[in-house]
Amino acid sequence: HFEQVSRSMEIPINENSNHRLRLRSVNISAASNRAESTSCENKSEIDGNGSNRSAKKGIKKEKISPSSSQQISNINSSKPKSANQSLTKRSSSLKTEKKSLKFSNKAAIQIKLSSEEVRMNGAPQGPVYKVETLETEQIKPCVDALHAEDELKSTFLYANMLSNNSKFEDWAELYSAIDSTRRLAIHHSDILTEKVETFSALMGLLKQGIESGRSSVCRNSLIGLGEILTHLCPDSLTKHFSAVLGLVEAALLRSCSKDKKFIAKAAFEALLSGTKGKCSHVLLKALILCSSTKNADINGRSIFFIESCLEKLLEFDLKEWPESVEIGPLIACLRKGIKEKSVEGKLASKRALNLCKRCLG
């Protein structure tokens, strides 16, 4: 059988034995491959002479024409996309959407590190930016109402994208979005508080900035919290109380931090400025809710700011209790504060109770 195969392949055999063995091995391998493929496709019978008699069943290999292959590709393209493909498409669309966002201020300047600086221990990971934290007086308003609405829309889109996909976070973009939120709170508070969804998204952006590990982002967000507590009207903050409560909780936690003192100072100043503003009764309500945690330091700090709010609310007329302050929850909070482990909370509770006694009798 192998001799017949070698003749059919018309391979000349030289007298050299090595060459003959090499060709014989080629013939054997080719024949064995052909025999295996034949046995898989057809049922074969081999007679005594070694000739191959195939019991053909009418099975033929059909060549796929170009038109049929095009039809197959069309069928495959019409199949529903898998979850991975849909996620990939979503990711690419989010990247495109992110590139289309425009903020009126670009406070971040990217800095390129040298190869030696990158290899140093403790070198920053990812892109490095140089930013400038603006004071309240340095933030300018938008040119007109149309530009303010465009900035609000861009910041709102970025806040939604960041809340749904945190892996797309670029802290330079986050910093610029926080600056935009501060501008809207200072100069365009009417359009900022017009819709609950928009205000909640931007307050969530500020809260994420307060909880950020980037010190510059955290400090900028805390300054923004102070501006919101002092520039927005009380009715707007009462309407969006749940969003304000989340910011106050995050700021209280930062004010008790002991690893970064300048961040704790920024949080303390932001809350203190809120106690002296026109929304002090809204902040007082949030502080009462935050004073019953398992953290004694946060409870004591909350009562300290409660006392500061009462000083603001009762400074003009101690004979009349303000209608915006509920007496029951306040007294219960102060009585509990006297038993707190925090010395700051105990002293602040006693001073606050004396203020209430002077007003209520």
C-alpha positions as CSV (number, residue, x, y, z in Angstrom):
1,H,0.0,0.0,0.0
2,F,2.8,2.4,0.9
3,E,4.6,1.6,-2.4
4,Q,1.5,2.5,-4.3
5,V,1.2,5.7,-2.4
6,S,4.8,6.6,-3.2
7,R,4.3,5.9,-6.9
8,S,1.1,8.0,-7.0
9,M,3.0,10.9,-5.4
10,E,5.7,10.4,-8.1
11,I,8.6,11.0,-5.7
12,P,12.0,9.8,-7.2
13,I,14.0,7.5,-4.9
14,N,17.8,7.8,-5.2
15,E,20.3,5.1,-4.4
16,N,21.4,6.9,-1.4
17,S,20.1,4.9,1.6
18,N,19.7,8.0,3.8
19,H,17.7,9.8,1.2
20,R,15.6,6.7,0.6
21,L,14.8,6.4,4.3
22,R,14.0,10.1,4.5
23,L,11.6,9.8,1.6
24,R,10.1,6.6,3.0
25,S,9.4,8.4,6.3
26,V,7.7,11.2,4.3
27,N,5.6,8.7,2.4
28,I,4.7,6.8,5.6
29,S,3.6,10.0,7.3
30,A,1.6,11.2,4.3
31,A,0.0,7.9,3.9
32,S,-0.9,7.6,7.5
33,N,-2.5,11.0,7.5
34,R,-4.5,10.1,4.4
35,A,-5.6,6.8,5.9
36,E,-6.8,8.6,9.1
37,S,-8.7,11.2,7.2
38,T,-10.3,8.5,5.0
39,S,-11.3,6.5,8.0
40,C,-12.9,9.5,9.6
41,E,-14.9,10.5,6.6
42,N,-15.9,7.1,5.1
43,K,-16.1,3.6,6.3
44,S,-13.2,1.8,4.6
45,E,-12.5,-1.9,3.9
46,I,-9.0,-3.1,3.2
47,D,-8.5,-6.4,1.2
48,G,-5.6,-8.9,1.4
49,N,-3.6,-7.2,-1.3
50,G,-3.5,-3.9,0.7
51,S,-5.8,-2.0,-1.7
52,N,-8.2,0.4,-0.2
53,R,-11.9,-0.2,-1.0
54,S,-14.0,2.6,0.4
55,A,-17.7,2.0,1.0
56,K,-18.7,5.5,-0.1
57,K,-21.9,6.8,1.5
58,G,-22.3,9.7,-0.9
59,I,-20.7,12.1,1.5
60,K,-18.8,14.8,-0.4
61,K,-16.8,17.7,0.7
62,E,-18.5,20.8,-0.7
63,K,-16.4,23.9,-1.2
64,I,-17.9,27.1,0.2
65,S,-18.5,29.6,-2.4
66,P,-17.8,33.3,-1.8
67,S,-21.5,34.1,-1.8
68,S,-22.2,31.5,0.8
69,S,-19.4,32.7,3.1
70,Q,-20.8,36.2,2.8
71,Q,-24.2,34.9,3.9
72,I,-22.6,33.2,6.9
73,S,-20.8,36.4,7.9
74,N,-24.1,38.3,7.6
75,I,-25.8,35.7,9.8
76,N,-23.0,36.0,12.4
77,S,-23.2,39.8,12.4
78,S,-27.0,39.6,12.9
79,K,-26.6,37.5,16.2
80,P,-27.2,39.4,19.5
81,K,-24.1,40.9,21.0
82,S,-22.7,39.4,24.1
83,A,-22.4,41.1,27.5
84,N,-18.7,41.8,27.0
85,Q,-19.3,43.4,23.7
86,S,-22.1,45.6,25.1
87,L,-19.8,46.6,28.0
88,T,-17.0,47.5,25.7
89,K,-19.4,49.6,23.6
90,R,-20.6,51.3,26.8
91,S,-17.1,52.0,27.9
92,S,-16.1,53.5,24.6
93,S,-19.2,55.7,24.6
94,L,-18.4,56.9,28.1
95,K,-14.9,57.8,27.0
96,T,-16.3,59.8,24.1
97,E,-18.8,61.5,26.3
98,K,-16.0,62.4,28.8
99,K,-13.9,63.9,26.0
100,S,-16.9,66.1,25.1
101,L,-17.2,67.6,28.6
102,K,-15.9,71.1,28.8
103,F,-15.4,73.1,32.0
104,S,-14.9,76.9,31.9
105,N,-11.9,76.7,34.2
106,K,-8.9,74.4,33.8
107,A,-7.1,74.8,37.0
108,A,-4.9,71.7,36.6
109,I,-1.6,71.8,34.7
110,Q,0.0,68.4,33.9
111,I,3.6,67.8,34.9
112,K,5.7,65.2,33.2
113,L,8.1,63.4,35.6
114,S,11.5,62.3,34.4
115,S,12.5,58.6,34.2
116,E,14.6,59.0,37.4
117,E,11.7,60.5,39.3
118,V,9.3,57.8,38.2
119,R,11.7,55.1,39.6
120,M,12.0,56.7,43.0
121,N,10.4,55.2,46.0
122,G,7.0,56.8,46.8
123,A,6.7,58.3,43.3
124,P,3.1,59.3,42.4
125,Q,1.1,56.9,40.3
126,G,-0.7,58.0,37.2
127,P,-0.7,61.6,35.8
128,V,0.7,64.4,38.0
129,Y,-1.0,67.8,37.9
130,K,-0.2,71.2,39.5
131,V,-3.4,72.9,40.8
132,E,-4.2,76.2,42.5
133,T,-6.9,76.3,45.1
134,L,-8.9,79.4,44.6
135,E,-10.4,81.5,47.4
136,T,-14.0,82.6,47.3
137,E,-13.1,86.1,46.1
138,Q,-11.0,84.7,43.2
139,I,-13.9,82.7,41.7
140,K,-15.5,84.8,38.9
141,P,-19.1,84.3,37.6
142,C,-20.0,83.0,34.2
143,V,-20.3,85.5,31.4
144,D,-24.1,85.2,31.1
145,A,-26.9,82.9,32.1
146,L,-26.4,80.7,28.9
147,H,-22.8,80.0,29.9
148,A,-23.9,79.2,33.4
149,E,-26.5,76.6,32.2
150,D,-23.9,75.0,29.9
151,E,-21.4,74.7,32.8
152,L,-24.2,73.2,35.0
153,K,-25.0,70.7,32.3
154,S,-21.4,69.7,31.8
155,T,-20.8,69.3,35.5
156,F,-24.0,67.3,35.9
157,L,-23.0,64.9,33.1
158,Y,-19.6,64.4,34.6
159,A,-21.1,63.7,38.1
160,N,-23.4,61.1,36.7
161,M,-20.7,59.4,34.7
162,L,-18.4,59.4,37.7
163,S,-21.0,57.9,40.0
164,N,-21.8,55.1,37.5
165,N,-18.2,54.3,36.5
166,S,-15.6,55.4,39.1
167,K,-12.8,53.8,37.0
168,F,-13.0,56.7,34.6
169,E,-12.0,59.1,37.4
170,D,-9.4,61.7,36.4
171,W,-8.7,63.8,39.4
172,A,-7.8,66.9,37.3
173,E,-11.3,66.7,35.7
174,L,-12.8,66.1,39.2
175,Y,-11.0,69.2,40.5
176,S,-12.3,71.3,37.6
177,A,-15.8,70.0,38.2
178,I,-15.6,71.0,41.9
179,D,-14.5,74.5,40.9
180,S,-17.5,74.7,38.6
181,T,-19.8,73.6,41.5
182,R,-18.3,76.3,43.7
183,R,-18.9,78.9,41.0
184,L,-22.5,77.9,40.6
185,A,-23.1,78.0,44.3
186,I,-21.5,81.4,44.7
187,H,-22.9,83.3,41.7
188,H,-25.6,81.1,40.1
189,S,-27.4,79.4,43.1
190,D,-30.8,79.9,41.5
191,I,-30.1,77.5,38.6
192,L,-28.1,75.1,40.9
193,T,-31.0,74.5,43.2
194,E,-33.7,74.5,40.6
195,K,-33.8,70.7,40.1
196,V,-33.5,68.2,42.8
197,E,-31.7,65.7,40.5
198,T,-29.1,68.2,39.4
199,F,-28.4,69.5,42.9
200,S,-28.1,66.0,44.4
201,A,-25.7,64.9,41.7
202,L,-23.4,67.9,42.3
203,M,-23.5,67.4,46.1
204,G,-22.6,63.8,45.5
205,L,-19.6,65.1,43.5
206,L,-18.6,67.3,46.4
207,K,-18.9,64.4,48.9
208,Q,-16.8,62.2,46.7
209,G,-14.2,65.0,46.6
210,I,-14.3,65.3,50.5
211,E,-13.7,61.5,50.7
212,S,-10.9,61.6,48.1
213,G,-7.4,60.6,49.0
214,R,-6.1,63.6,47.0
215,S,-5.4,66.3,49.6
216,S,-5.9,69.1,47.0
217,V,-9.3,67.7,45.9
218,C,-10.4,67.2,49.4
219,R,-9.5,70.7,50.5
220,N,-11.2,72.3,47.5
221,S,-14.4,70.3,48.2
222,L,-14.4,71.4,51.9
223,I,-14.1,75.0,50.8
224,G,-17.1,74.4,48.5
225,L,-19.1,73.0,51.4
226,G,-18.5,76.2,53.3
227,E,-19.6,78.3,50.4
228,I,-22.8,76.2,50.0
229,L,-23.7,76.7,53.6
230,T,-23.2,80.4,53.5
231,H,-24.4,81.4,50.0
232,L,-27.5,79.3,49.3
233,C,-30.8,80.3,50.7
234,P,-32.3,78.3,53.6
235,D,-35.3,77.2,51.7
236,S,-33.1,75.5,49.0
237,L,-31.1,73.6,51.6
238,T,-34.2,72.5,53.4
239,K,-35.6,71.2,50.1
240,H,-32.4,69.2,49.5
241,F,-31.7,68.3,53.1
242,S,-30.7,64.7,52.4
243,A,-27.8,65.8,50.1
244,V,-26.7,68.4,52.7
245,L,-26.7,65.7,55.5
246,G,-24.3,63.5,53.5
247,L,-21.9,66.4,53.1
248,V,-22.0,67.3,56.8
249,E,-21.3,63.7,57.8
250,A,-18.3,63.5,55.5
251,A,-17.0,66.9,56.8
252,L,-17.3,65.9,60.4
253,L,-15.3,62.8,59.8
254,R,-12.6,64.8,58.1
255,S,-12.6,67.4,61.0
256,C,-11.7,64.6,63.4
257,S,-8.9,63.3,61.3
258,K,-5.5,63.2,62.9
259,D,-3.2,62.2,60.1
260,K,-3.6,65.3,57.9
261,K,-4.0,68.3,60.2
262,F,-4.5,70.9,57.4
263,I,-7.4,68.8,56.0
264,A,-9.0,68.6,59.5
265,K,-8.5,72.4,59.8
266,A,-10.2,73.0,56.4
267,A,-13.2,70.8,57.5
268,F,-13.4,72.6,60.8
269,E,-13.4,76.0,59.1
270,A,-16.1,75.0,56.6
271,L,-18.5,73.8,59.2
272,L,-17.8,76.8,61.5
273,S,-18.5,79.2,58.7
274,G,-21.8,77.4,58.1
275,T,-22.8,77.9,61.8
276,K,-22.4,81.6,61.3
277,G,-24.4,81.8,58.0
278,K,-28.0,82.3,57.2
279,C,-28.6,78.5,56.9
280,S,-27.4,77.7,60.5
281,H,-30.8,76.2,61.5
282,V,-30.5,73.7,58.6
283,L,-27.0,72.8,59.6
284,L,-28.2,72.5,63.2
285,K,-30.8,69.9,62.2
286,A,-28.1,67.9,60.4
287,L,-25.7,68.1,63.3
288,I,-28.3,66.7,65.7
289,L,-28.7,63.7,63.5
290,C,-24.9,63.2,63.3
291,S,-24.4,63.4,67.1
292,S,-25.6,59.8,67.8
293,T,-22.8,57.8,66.1
294,K,-20.5,55.2,67.7
295,N,-17.5,57.5,67.3
296,A,-17.2,59.7,70.5
297,D,-15.0,62.2,68.7
298,I,-17.6,62.8,65.9
299,N,-20.3,63.1,68.5
300,G,-18.3,65.7,70.6
301,R,-17.4,67.7,67.5
302,S,-21.1,67.7,66.4
303,I,-22.2,69.1,69.8
304,F,-19.5,71.8,69.6
305,F,-20.9,73.0,66.3
306,I,-24.5,72.7,67.7
307,E,-23.5,75.2,70.4
308,S,-22.1,77.5,67.7
309,C,-25.4,77.3,65.8
310,L,-27.4,78.2,68.9
311,E,-25.1,81.2,69.5
312,K,-26.0,82.5,66.0
313,L,-29.7,81.8,66.3
314,L,-30.1,83.3,69.8
315,E,-27.8,86.2,69.6
316,F,-30.4,88.8,68.6
317,D,-33.4,87.9,70.8
318,L,-32.9,85.5,73.7
319,K,-36.6,85.9,74.8
320,E,-38.1,84.2,71.7
321,W,-37.2,80.7,70.5
322,P,-36.8,80.4,66.8
323,E,-39.5,78.5,65.0
324,S,-37.1,76.7,62.7
325,V,-35.5,74.8,65.7
326,E,-37.2,71.8,67.2
327,I,-36.7,71.9,71.0
328,G,-37.3,68.2,71.8
329,P,-34.5,66.6,69.7
330,L,-32.1,69.4,70.6
331,I,-32.5,69.0,74.4
332,A,-32.3,65.2,74.1
333,C,-29.1,65.5,72.1
334,L,-27.5,67.9,74.7
335,R,-28.5,65.7,77.6
336,K,-26.8,62.8,75.9
337,G,-23.8,64.9,75.2
338,I,-23.1,65.5,78.8
339,K,-22.5,61.7,79.2
340,E,-20.2,61.6,76.2
341,K,-16.6,60.4,76.6
342,S,-15.3,63.4,74.6
343,V,-14.4,66.3,76.8
344,E,-15.2,68.7,74.0
345,G,-18.7,67.3,73.8
346,K,-19.3,67.6,77.5
347,L,-18.3,71.2,77.8
348,A,-20.2,72.2,74.7
349,S,-23.3,70.4,75.9
350,K,-23.3,72.4,79.2
351,R,-22.8,75.7,77.4
352,A,-25.6,75.0,74.9
353,L,-28.0,74.0,77.7
354,N,-27.3,77.2,79.5
355,L,-28.2,79.1,76.2
356,C,-31.5,77.2,76.0
357,K,-32.2,77.9,79.6
358,R,-31.7,81.6,79.2
359,C,-34.1,81.6,76.3
360,L,-36.8,79.2,77.5
361,G,-36.5,79.8,81.2
